[in-house]
């Protein structure tokens, strides 16, 4: 083998190593940002689960403290069951799945606020109980935490999606199955957490 062939081989090897390092760097960047999205989504799920648990505790408190028709909380109980039944993996954050998740959470929020307002009007003695006041305050605080977590998740998704959609990153993203992830879409009033305590004190 002559020196010319050796020289060409060396150049090809150097180019191959450089390309491998370049691709590896981009891949590692995808992994880092994908993990950031997963972590942010985990925080969103944790905060929603906290709200679901608090609502469950508040429902139990109401059932113990008030004399009323059991059907009063049916909407809240059913909406909570639906919301907790939707488990969305961080690897499957598509527009369709996010819409289902968000719809279930929104339905729970509407049912909860509506039924609690009804109870406030018909059973004012409930607000006098310490446990009821404490749980309602915790739910209000959790709504604020959910809003913060959603914003942080959307920021992580924005950074991730920017990387996987850039040229030539998008080619490698397709090869390694790093798909675009869906952010939370803005809904009316999403920028303001519901004033749960205000609903109780009307």
C-alpha positions in Angstrom: 0.0 0.0 0.0 1.5 3.3 -1.1 1.8 6.5 0.9 -1.1 8.1 -1.1 -3.5 5.4 0.0 -2.3 5.7 3.6 -2.8 9.4 3.5 -6.3 9.1 2.1 -7.2 6.5 4.7 -5.9 8.7 7.5 -8.0 11.7 6.2 -11.1 9.5 6.0 -10.4 8.2 9.5 -10.0 11.7 10.9 -13.2 12.8 9.1 -15.0 9.8 10.4 -13.9 10.4 14.0 -14.8 14.1 13.7 -18.3 13.2 12.4 -18.8 10.7 15.2 -17.7 13.2 17.8 -20.0 15.8 16.3 -23.0 13.4 16.2 -22.2 12.2 19.7 -22.2 15.8 21.0 -25.6 16.5 19.4 -27.0 13.2 20.7 -25.8 13.9 24.2 -27.4 17.4 24.0 -30.7 15.7 23.0 -30.4 13.4 25.9 -29.8 16.2 28.4 -32.7 18.3 27.2 -35.0 15.2 27.0 -34.2 14.5 30.6 -35.0 18.1 31.5 -38.4 17.8 29.9 -39.0 14.5 31.7 -38.0 16.1 35.0 -40.3 19.1 34.4 -43.2 16.8 33.4 -42.6 14.8 36.6 -43.0 18.0 38.6 -46.2 18.8 36.8 -47.6 15.3 37.5 -46.5 15.6 41.2 -48.4 18.9 41.6 -51.5 17.6 39.9 -51.4 14.5 42.1 -51.0 16.8 45.2 -54.2 18.6 44.1 -56.1 15.4 43.5 -55.1 14.1 46.9 -56.1 17.3 48.6 -59.4 17.4 46.8 -60.0 13.8 48.0 -59.2 14.8 51.6 -61.5 17.8 51.3 -64.4 15.7 49.9 -63.9 13.3 52.9 -64.0 16.2 55.3 -67.2 17.6 53.8 -68.8 14.2 53.9 -68.0 13.9 57.6 -68.9 17.5 58.6 -72.1 18.2 56.7 -75.6 16.7 56.5 -76.3 16.8 52.8 -77.4 14.6 49.9 -74.4 12.4 48.9 -75.0 13.3 45.2 -73.8 16.8 45.8 -70.2 15.8 45.3 -70.8 13.3 42.5 -69.4 15.5 39.8 -66.2 16.2 41.8 -65.7 12.5 42.6 -66.3 11.4 39.0 -64.0 14.1 37.6 -61.3 13.3 40.1 -61.5 9.6 39.2 -61.2 10.5 35.5 -58.2 12.9 36.1 -56.3 10.3 38.2 -56.9 7.6 35.6 -55.0 9.4 32.9 -51.3 8.5 33.3 -49.2 10.2 30.6 -45.6 9.1 30.1 -43.0 11.7 29.4 -42.0 9.7 26.3 -45.5 10.1 24.8 -46.2 13.9 25.1 -48.2 14.2 21.9 -50.8 16.9 21.1 -53.6 14.3 21.4 -52.4 12.9 24.7 -51.8 16.3 26.2 -55.3 17.5 25.1 -56.8 14.5 26.9 -54.8 15.1 30.0 -55.5 18.8 30.1 -59.2 18.3 29.5 -59.5 15.9 32.4 -57.7 18.3 34.7 -59.9 21.2 33.6 -63.1 19.2 34.1 -61.9 18.4 37.7 -61.2 22.0 38.3 -64.6 23.2 37.1 -66.5 20.5 38.9 -64.6 21.1 42.2 -65.0 24.9 42.2 -68.7 24.6 41.3 -69.6 22.0 43.9 -67.5 23.7 46.6 -69.3 27.0 45.9 -72.6 25.2 46.2 -71.6 23.8 49.6 -70.4 27.2 50.8 -73.8 28.7 50.1 -75.8 25.9 51.6 -73.5 24.7 54.5 -71.7 27.9 55.8 -70.8 26.0 58.9 -68.2 24.1 56.9 -65.9 27.1 56.7 -65.7 27.2 60.5 -63.9 23.9 60.6 -60.1 24.2 60.8 -59.4 21.2 58.6 -61.7 22.6 55.9 -60.0 26.0 55.9 -56.5 24.4 56.0 -57.2 22.1 53.0 -58.8 24.8 51.0 -55.8 27.1 51.5 -53.5 24.2 50.5 -55.4 23.6 47.3 -55.2 27.3 46.5 -51.4 27.2 47.0 -51.2 24.0 44.9 -53.0 25.8 42.0 -50.2 28.3 42.0 -47.6 25.5 42.1 -49.3 23.9 39.1 -49.1 27.1 37.1 -45.4 27.5 37.9 -44.7 23.8 37.0 -46.5 24.1 33.7 -44.5 27.2 32.8 -41.3 25.5 33.6 -42.3 22.4 31.6 -43.2 24.6 28.6 -39.8 26.3 28.8 -38.0 22.9 28.9 -40.1 21.7 25.9 -39.4 24.9 24.0 -35.6 24.5 24.4 -35.8 20.8 23.5 -38.0 21.3 20.4 -35.7 24.1 19.2 -32.8 21.7 19.2 -34.5 18.7 17.6 -36.0 20.9 14.8 -32.8 22.7 13.8 -30.9 21.7 10.7 -28.9 19.4 10.7 -30.0 18.3 14.2 -33.4 17.2 12.9 -31.8 14.5 10.8 -30.1 13.0 13.8 -33.2 13.5 15.9 -35.2 11.5 13.4 -32.6 8.7 13.3 -32.4 8.5 17.1 -36.2 8.9 17.6 -36.1 12.2 19.5 -39.6 13.4 18.6 -41.0 16.9 19.1 -42.9 17.2 22.4 -46.2 19.0 23.0 -46.3 21.9 25.4 -49.3 22.9 27.5 -51.6 25.1 25.3 -52.9 28.3 26.8 -56.5 28.2 28.0 -58.6 31.1 29.1 -57.6 32.2 32.5 -54.5 29.9 32.6 -52.3 32.8 33.6 -54.2 33.2 36.8 -54.6 30.4 39.4 -58.2 29.9 40.5 -58.9 31.6 43.8 -60.1 28.5 45.6 -60.3 30.2 49.0 -62.2 33.1 47.4 -64.8 30.5 46.2 -65.3 29.3 49.8 -65.6 32.8 51.3 -68.2 34.3 48.9 
